[in-house]
Amino acid sequence: MATDQTLIDDESGTKRFRAKRDAILAAAAQAINEQSAKGMTFADVARRVGLNTTSVTYYFKRKEDLATSCFENTLEKLQAMLDEALREATPQARVAKYLSINMARLAAIDRGTETPFAVLSDLRAMEEPARGHLMTAWRDVFRKTRTLWGPAKTRAETDLRGARAHVLLENTFWLPVWLTRYDADQYDRVEARLMHVFEHGIAAPGQKWAPALIDLDHNSAEPGRAAFLLAATRLINELGYRGASVQKIASELNVTKGSFYHHLDAKDDLVIACYKRSFDTIADAQRLADETGGDHWQRLSSTIATLLDVQFSQRGPLLRTTALSGLPLGVRAEMLERSNRIARRYAGTMSDGIAEGSIRPVDTLVAAQALMALQNAAFDMRKWAATMPRDKAVAVYASTLAFGLFDDRVLSL
């Protein structure tokens, strides 16, 4: 029979094991967020926690095991956050609670009392069987998020709540990217302003969804290069920067690896070119909407509808910001600055719309980042969009921020 001292020693040893394991997971999550799951190394993780590589392998035999555990940890935390939010009585209160939990977590990270969890952008790049297990867990998170709005009675309600769930999740994933522009004592204000957008939308009362799709001319002087960038963008969106190898991109186009280097000198150049193509597409839509004229809600809604149409169509997609984690820091900063210029233009359009009365009074900088998350993430919903007419898919997805996460008028379209 075990003595009391043995039990105490066992419990102490278990606590030390868990504490060290948790420290390794936290360090690995930071490495994944900076370098992607495929770019993470045992040596880097060991350095972050002051261990040698052999010590890390005592807890995780393979790098893939460590990455899988990081993603499982994120998914478990998301489930717990949603469970807490679901205790609230109404959809609005549940969404507000979920946002509040996220903001409190980011404030704790800013104070250094909590560590970030691994972003989920690399799930599809994982190898089987981990990939299948993780994607099933992610779908469970998505379905639970959808229940924040209660049970759906019709397929149309299920579709709308799916769009809302996706936009809510993606906005909370996007928060750490732009929240750094605010001091921690402003987080409460940011939370309130973002929830205002979620609750009421961007369009002024009485405005309708009647966008005019903008004719974006993407004819390239080098059609081969354009096709190459399009194929690369799709693969990088699906597999992440590290997962989309040069060989996979070349195979997608049924060309040799040598053809890749005919178009670009290195893989980083490829991602930069894909980002430039995507940013140019967004900027063209914004510029052409302004040139067409109309009130500023018409300009904004037409830009959003056009870009969602691109994301849901074969001529898309736009490159997701998830590829940033594979780029050198200097290049990453340059790409984020271009993203911020686009967001500031959205903010300017909304400011002018507020002055003329076509757009609801919102914090335009916060609302602009919400729009960036919406258009950035729409690629993941292309299969969902394919189940309905394109204009319906665009309207349903855009309604989440156009009219808010609780307005059902889009169901009558």
ABEGO torsion letter per residue (X at the ends): XBBAAAAAAAAAAAAAAAAAAAAAAAAAAAAAAAAEAAABBAAAAAAAAGBBAAAAAAABABAAAAAAAAAAAAAAAAAAAAAAAAABABAAAAAAAAAAAAAAAAAAAAAGABBBBBBAAAAAABBOAAAAAAAAAAAAAAAAAAAAAEBBABAAAAAAAAAAAAAAAAAAAAAAAAAAABBAAAAAAAAAAAAAAAAAEABBBGBBBBBBBBBBBABBABAAAAAAAAAAAAAAAAAEAAABBAAAAAAAAGBBAAAAAAABABAAAAAAAAAAAAAAAAAAAAAAAAAAEEBAAAAAAAAAAAAAAAAABAAOBBBBAAAAAABBAAAAAAAAAAAAAAAAAAAAAAAAAAAAGABBBBBAAAAAAAAAAAAAAAAAAAAAAAABBAAAAAAAAAAAAAAEAABAAAAAX
